[in-house]
Amino acid sequence: MRLKDLGERAFLARLAPLGYPKEAPLPPGDDAGGVWAEGRAWLLKTDGFLYREVALRGMEPFEVGFRGVSATASDLLAKMGRPLGFTLGLFLPEDLEEAFAVDLVRGAAEAARRLGAFLLGGDTNRGEEVALAVSGFALAEAPLPRKALPGDLVYLAGDRWGRTGAAIRAHYEGRSLEGFPEIREAGFCPLPRLELLALSGLPRGSLDSSDGLAETLWQLSELGVRVELEALPLYPDVLAFAGREEEALELVLYGGEEFEAILLLPPEAEGEALERARGAGLPLFRAGRVEEGQGVYLRGEAVPRKGYAHFGPREGLLPG
């Protein structure tokens, strides 16, 4: 079967168990993989992308390198792993200007630095076009799997919901982001949140949102639960950019690339989680709850499943 017929999710499901350790701290196919060592979980994640597929209009190589490390770090932090180091695999045309490649790596190094981690080298290869593979490792005392039980509360961490989607929409529509500084920042230099670590030990589960909120919640539902969304964050700048609430909701649900976390909290942990989040400066938005059943719903209406896919129909915007 060809990959475009199989689809990305089905393909990953076939690949994930191959060679994966039975007693790993996270199940195969989660946002990151890992092994136990001396009672602690060492997590590893690799992300790869073509430069042309992620560079928004006006983005510089520095910002693309920054985004590469952010994408990898987001998966590690969603699992409550503290990033320690990153490596880069670069594919570069031989006629590329040196300054371009150096700025790309400088951006990656800056993102690692802002996460309290290091850039530890990597590999360079000749390629037909610019592409990056970013690997990162992290240490986690209590890694969070993709897990939820009926009754759990759905919280959205961070404040890039809808903003990243607006930046991507502006790219495809040729719109200026002048007057929308937070939207531009969300799209060009998103940094995953170390503040998530302040909640360690409280959530039951967590997922990175890079595939888009709707798609990620559908992936959660595949574990055998129903997600009931009661509200979504609608920031004034996203509403102003979108023009209508319906369009703003589309940006929140299907934007993708937020590099934020979706948290599943037992109700008894809600109070302490909110207190810790306030202390750490982490925005939290209560979006809904988990119930018995299956599917994803917003105020009782089914949320269509669509998002970016590397293989098969591409209904989203950028690769996660």
SULWOTA-V456055 format. One record per run of one state. SS is the DSSP state (a for helix, b for strand, c for the rest). FROM is the first residue (numbers start at 1). TO is the last residue. If there is no record, write none. Layout:
ss: [SS & SS]
from: [FROM & FROM]
to: [TO & TO]
This chain:
ss: [c & a & c & a & c & b & c & b & a & c & a & c & b & c & a & c & b & c & b & c & b & c & a & c & a & c & a & c & b & c & a & c & b & c & a & c & a & c & b & c & a & c & b & c & b & c & b & c]
from: [1 & 3 & 7 & 8 & 17 & 33 & 38 & 40 & 51 & 55 & 61 & 79 & 82 & 93 & 98 & 115 & 118 & 127 & 131 & 141 & 153 & 158 & 163 & 174 & 181 & 189 & 194 & 200 & 203 & 209 & 213 & 222 & 225 & 230 & 236 & 243 & 245 & 255 & 261 & 266 & 267 & 281 & 284 & 293 & 295 & 299 & 301 & 303]
to: [2 & 6 & 7 & 16 & 32 & 37 & 39 & 50 & 54 & 60 & 78 & 81 & 92 & 97 & 114 & 117 & 126 & 130 & 140 & 152 & 157 & 162 & 173 & 180 & 188 & 193 & 199 & 202 & 208 & 212 & 221 & 224 & 229 & 235 & 242 & 244 & 254 & 260 & 265 & 266 & 280 & 283 & 292 & 294 & 298 & 300 & 302 & 320]
